[in-house]
Amino acid sequence: MFLDFEELTLNVGEQKIFVRHGGDPGNPSLLLLHGYPQTSAMWHAVAPQFTDQFHVICPDLRGYGRSSKPASDDQHTPYSKREMAKDMVSVMSQMGHETFLVGAHDRGARVTHRMALDHPQNVQAMVLLDIAPTREMYRDTSKEFASAYWHWFFLIQKHPIPEQIIGNDPAQFWKLKCFNQAKGESPFTAEALDEYIAAFSTPEAIHATCEDYRAAATIDIEHDDRDDGRKIEQPLMVLWAKRGVIETCFDAMALWQARAHWVEGEAVDATHYMAEEIPDEIASRMRAFFLRQTDQKDAAE
């Protein structure tokens, strides 16, 4: 995986963030963020397609993979998307990029949503894969959504309920959750799957990733409410799975138009793990969108 990519670990405040990166550091920068319960390995078929024109940075979010898993608190603050977004801004600064594009999936897309609001001077444009805004997804929960995304409601239960249940057989839980979202199939390569399950199977990782979801249902929504209707200013493209929950349970475009000034997007023929199911199409769509944004920026200057 990740031919010609380098690996390093950066100190970000008290945390350590593991990073894969490739391409010329002098090129425009592209940050790629993964989701639950994965690592930066999810970009193995997409990221190399960008190294001809971009410096591509693929970190493991805090709580995941080879990055730090800090102790939490009663408000789940260390796993708020605000704190996770700060990590990423620091990572990019240390990699030599004060402004950057972002492609993000699942939890990483939720981090990106917050990063765009909290750090508008850093985020130039973004592509978000298979999410609608967190607050509105909880607000508009239906029986169909709760049945399909049962893990959203299981993982937020008080410690140590989900931790103990998952800890009994982390690999089986991982496969149950992820294969279910892929309609019973496995779109993952053997190498990526091995990394995902090994990274997820420690008590520290299980607890940290539960805290990510607990934060989403509490402090992250509080932060959204405090925005008082403020919208994303940057160009946004959203792609969601035609064979997934966002398509069947939500009006994704309407929800994003309520949260962003400039948004485009559509459903693609995939399930939730589209970057691994249809990587060439995802890379092609992202490249076209990002080059359009950089061309417009250059023309304006």
Secondary structure as GFF3:
##gff-version 3
##sequence-region A 1 301
A	DSSP	beta_strand	6	12	.	.	.	ID=ss1
A	DSSP	beta_strand	15	22	.	.	.	ID=ss2
A	DSSP	beta_strand	29	33	.	.	.	ID=ss3
A	DSSP	three_ten_helix	40	43	.	.	.	ID=ss4
A	DSSP	three_ten_helix	47	50	.	.	.	ID=ss5
A	DSSP	beta_strand	55	59	.	.	.	ID=ss6
A	DSSP	three_ten_helix	77	79	.	.	.	ID=ss7
A	DSSP	alpha_helix	81	94	.	.	.	ID=ss8
A	DSSP	beta_strand	100	105	.	.	.	ID=ss9
A	DSSP	alpha_helix	106	118	.	.	.	ID=ss10
A	DSSP	beta_strand	123	129	.	.	.	ID=ss11
A	DSSP	alpha_helix	134	139	.	.	.	ID=ss12
A	DSSP	alpha_helix	143	148	.	.	.	ID=ss13
A	DSSP	alpha_helix	150	154	.	.	.	ID=ss14
A	DSSP	alpha_helix	161	167	.	.	.	ID=ss15
A	DSSP	alpha_helix	170	181	.	.	.	ID=ss16
A	DSSP	alpha_helix	190	200	.	.	.	ID=ss17
A	DSSP	alpha_helix	203	217	.	.	.	ID=ss18
A	DSSP	alpha_helix	219	226	.	.	.	ID=ss19
A	DSSP	beta_strand	236	241	.	.	.	ID=ss20
A	DSSP	alpha_helix	245	249	.	.	.	ID=ss21
A	DSSP	alpha_helix	252	259	.	.	.	ID=ss22
A	DSSP	beta_strand	263	268	.	.	.	ID=ss23
A	DSSP	alpha_helix	274	277	.	.	.	ID=ss24
A	DSSP	alpha_helix	279	300	.	.	.	ID=ss25
###
